[in-house]
Amino acid sequence: MSRFNQQRVLVVGGAGFVGSTLCHALLNTGAAAVTIVDNLLSADRSNLPDDARAAFIEGSSADDAVLAKLRDEFDVIFHLATYHGNQSSIADPIADHANNSFTTLKLCEHVKNFHTLKKLVYSSAGCTVAEKTFDDASATDETAPVSLYHDSPYQISKIIGEFYGNYYFRRHRLPFVKARFQNVYGQREILGAGEWRGTPATVWRNVTPTFIWKALHHEALPLENGGQATRDFIYAEDVAEGLMACALKGKPGEVYNIASGVETSIKDLADSINRLTENPAPPIIEPARPWDRSGKRFGSTEKAKRELGFKAGVGLEEGLRRTIEWTKDNRQLIQGCIDRHRHFLDSKESRRA
Ligand SMILES: NC(=O)c1ccc[n+]([C@@H]2O[C@H](COP(=O)([O-])OP(=O)(O)OC[C@H]3O[C@@H](n4cnc5c(N)ncnc54)[C@H](O)[C@@H]3O)[C@@H](O)[C@H]2O)c1
């Protein structure tokens, strides 16, 4: 493949789950050079590609000394840095601001006059526009209204990133493209990666890797609110494809959903994972999370299909199989990352992930 042949690419947040999956895909599709900026706040170094074309700058993209190293030489920038995730941002809104909205503002300001830059692709989140409903959901499309009332500082930061991108596009012609992901799962999402961020969600960071880890240990999967919420699960390698499509075909100033378009309940997800891992423990029902008004949601795939030619290729069953195999192969690595937080987890485990 040669889609990124000879291109020089910067990936901010490139050691993370999705970022590292993207870096590997870029290198596999012929990128000439991939520069990765990451402060390892929610990432493990082992995710960095072992490739002579990849360079790693450890530090925050909100830091002037780090930005000074980024010169006007990139064809494409992908910005995935974030303060992961909703619960961490609720525990520490200031840290969220510093590592989420501020990273976006500082990056835009630094690159606004870069001449070589053809596209800056920003990772936004479908949750910032999804309707808060437990009734039947309809596919959220890119024109969905933006609420002024969000459930977490994380969600506020993600949409502020879009606001800044729109401003820099209009005012400075920065070729900013927004990619709104749905719920990503897959290889390289390491439970406990990075630093303690104030809650057990540092370890139990997303529903799919949490369920897989617990199921492999024959533990009961916790179904908050009975698992009736629905999500649109998309495999990380598909998201990497979608991000690359945004870079190659996305129109500056535009926003694209990167979604599977398939709605799956958390209960069905748990049942699939229990079946695939042969977990004998039945799920347990837990109360709803007090901050979370998100009920049923999934993304519309129409615009990305029409304008980017993007369609997710890996179905949930196959994606789960691959993620389960990767988890088994990386048990020690994941256990080591979880154990680094054992002290906090043991004292806070009573607080729900
Ligand atoms: N995973 C999902 O389901 C999902 C859904 C919607 C949107 N997104 C977005 O996708 C992007 C990647 O998410 P992810 O799931 O891979 O999370 P992640 O935590 O694995 O990746 C985020 C990366 O940003 C890095 N980072 C944090 N602060 C930084 C800073 N100041 N400077 C440089 N790097 C910094 C972290 O160390 C980490 O490597 C994020 O922007 C996230 O908001 C993810």
PDBQT file of the ligand as one rigid body, heavy atoms in Angstrom, charges set to zero:
ROOT
HETATM    1  N1  LIG A 401     -11.531   5.326  22.603  1.00  0.00    +0.000 N 
HETATM    2  C1  LIG A 401     -12.728   5.801  22.306  1.00  0.00    +0.000 C 
HETATM    3  O1  LIG A 401     -13.735   5.101  22.416  1.00  0.00    +0.000 OA
HETATM    4  C2  LIG A 401     -12.872   7.217  21.814  1.00  0.00    +0.000 A 
HETATM    5  C3  LIG A 401     -14.156   7.669  21.454  1.00  0.00    +0.000 A 
HETATM    6  C4  LIG A 401     -14.297   8.959  20.996  1.00  0.00    +0.000 A 
HETATM    7  C5  LIG A 401     -13.188   9.783  20.877  1.00  0.00    +0.000 A 
HETATM    8  N2  LIG A 401     -11.961   9.327  21.239  1.00  0.00    +0.000 N 
HETATM    9  C6  LIG A 401     -10.829  10.235  21.132  1.00  0.00    +0.000 C 
HETATM   10  O2  LIG A 401      -9.759   9.562  20.512  1.00  0.00    +0.000 OA
HETATM   11  C7  LIG A 401      -8.529  10.037  21.004  1.00  0.00    +0.000 C 
HETATM   12  C8  LIG A 401      -7.667   8.877  21.452  1.00  0.00    +0.000 C 
HETATM   13  O3  LIG A 401      -8.324   8.224  22.524  1.00  0.00    +0.000 OA
HETATM   14  P1  LIG A 401      -7.812   6.845  23.103  1.00  0.00    +0.000 P 
HETATM   15  O4  LIG A 401      -8.999   6.042  23.399  1.00  0.00    +0.000 OA
HETATM   16  O5  LIG A 401      -6.748   6.295  22.242  1.00  0.00    +0.000 OA
HETATM   17  O6  LIG A 401      -7.220   7.309  24.491  1.00  0.00    +0.000 OA
HETATM   18  P2  LIG A 401      -5.746   7.220  25.068  1.00  0.00    +0.000 P 
HETATM   19  O7  LIG A 401      -5.822   7.704  26.460  1.00  0.00    +0.000 OA
HETATM   20  O8  LIG A 401      -5.196   5.851  24.857  1.00  0.00    +0.000 OA
HETATM   21  O9  LIG A 401      -4.959   8.228  24.163  1.00  0.00    +0.000 OA
HETATM   22  C9  LIG A 401      -4.777   9.581  24.490  1.00  0.00    +0.000 C 
HETATM   23  C10 LIG A 401      -3.293   9.868  24.421  1.00  0.00    +0.000 C 
HETATM   24  O10 LIG A 401      -3.057  11.248  24.700  1.00  0.00    +0.000 OA
HETATM   25  C11 LIG A 401      -1.884  11.320  25.502  1.00  0.00    +0.000 C 
HETATM   26  N3  LIG A 401      -1.865  12.623  26.149  1.00  0.00    +0.000 N 
HETATM   27  C12 LIG A 401      -2.593  13.057  27.212  1.00  0.00    +0.000 A 
HETATM   28  N4  LIG A 401      -2.303  14.331  27.499  1.00  0.00    +0.000 NA
HETATM   29  C13 LIG A 401      -1.363  14.715  26.596  1.00  0.00    +0.000 A 
HETATM   30  C14 LIG A 401      -0.644  15.916  26.394  1.00  0.00    +0.000 A 
HETATM   31  N5  LIG A 401      -0.847  16.999  27.180  1.00  0.00    +0.000 N 
HETATM   32  N6  LIG A 401       0.262  15.962  25.391  1.00  0.00    +0.000 NA
HETATM   33  C15 LIG A 401       0.491  14.873  24.608  1.00  0.00    +0.000 A 
HETATM   34  N7  LIG A 401      -0.160  13.708  24.759  1.00  0.00    +0.000 NA
HETATM   35  C16 LIG A 401      -1.073  13.633  25.740  1.00  0.00    +0.000 A 
HETATM   36  C17 LIG A 401      -2.022  10.142  26.432  1.00  0.00    +0.000 C 
HETATM   37  O11 LIG A 401      -0.829   9.788  27.092  1.00  0.00    +0.000 OA
HETATM   38  C18 LIG A 401      -2.494   9.076  25.458  1.00  0.00    +0.000 C 
HETATM   39  O12 LIG A 401      -1.428   8.459  24.827  1.00  0.00    +0.000 OA
HETATM   40  C19 LIG A 401      -8.866  11.023  22.112  1.00  0.00    +0.000 C 
HETATM   41  O13 LIG A 401      -8.808  12.333  21.598  1.00  0.00    +0.000 OA
HETATM   42  C20 LIG A 401     -10.292  10.666  22.480  1.00  0.00    +0.000 C 
HETATM   43  O14 LIG A 401     -10.989  11.764  23.003  1.00  0.00    +0.000 OA
HETATM   44  C21 LIG A 401     -11.772   8.059  21.704  1.00  0.00    +0.000 A 
ENDROOT
TORSDOF 0
